Amino acid sequence: MNVFLIIILTILVTAIASVEFRTDHNKSAIKSLGATGKKAKAVTKFIDIYPGFELFINLISLLAMIWIACLCAITWGIWAGCFIALVVIALAHLLGARLVALTDQFIIAQAGLLVKYFGWTGVLNSLVVKRSVEPVEDTDELIEILRSSHIDCPTQLAIEKIIQLRSLTVDKLATKWADIHKIGYREKLTPKTIDELFQSQQKIFPVIRNDENDVVGLLHFMDISTIGQTEKNLINSMHRNFVTCEHDTTITAVLQLMAENETTVAVVMKNKKVYGMVNLTDILAHEPVCPTTTDAVSH
């Protein structure tokens, strides 16, 4: 009879040892585990009560291990019994650790029943010392969490823009070099030329010398747009101090580069050739798409 009880209690300890449910699952992670709709809501509720539930089952496990030790001592003597109990409990925990993934699937599938019968364990949450939550670094996860919140859409978009800029590379926003109107180093800024620059609707013009990859300065249209019929001096008007960056540089790094050099434009390079150009307006104009009602519900 004692051996039978030891076996039952060992199974119980093994099952409890396999419960290491990740409470940091966001909704996309829950979805990837096969939980959608009502099941996803049940899993979310289970996550809310999990600290108390974990405390409760750990107390049960502790009592079960004490009982195993007592039964082993009664059956095989104190020394032999304690040794056997130690081995049995250690094996139970080792086996439980290997069953964590399976237990996760069980919890996902039976979250509704667990909440129904163990929802009361949520009252024990206040007794649990909160663990430090690891920061979410993945951009997609951060956006998923943001979109599943109740924050209004304009605020969502503003926050989402900041999140996306952390990993967005400059080549995604840069204007391609072939699409940019350029001006020759020796070209004269006659009223006609200035009018042509104005018609291009471009604000900043790269000044090139020998070829298109030989950029010697940047001409800001505002510097030459004063009213008058006189010819402007290109050399004196252009900005020789400009910054360059590689095409795979992140937007946050480009913004830092602009701030350090007190400029709002950067020439983008790729394989030692000019790839394009990006300015602060391009970055600020980047807008994430506001999720539709259908998308919001699905998230």
Summary of the structure (lengths in Angstrom):
residues: 299
radius of gyration: 32.7
end to end distance: 52.7
largest distance: 110.1
contacts: 823
relative contact order: 0.11
helix: 60%
strand: 12%
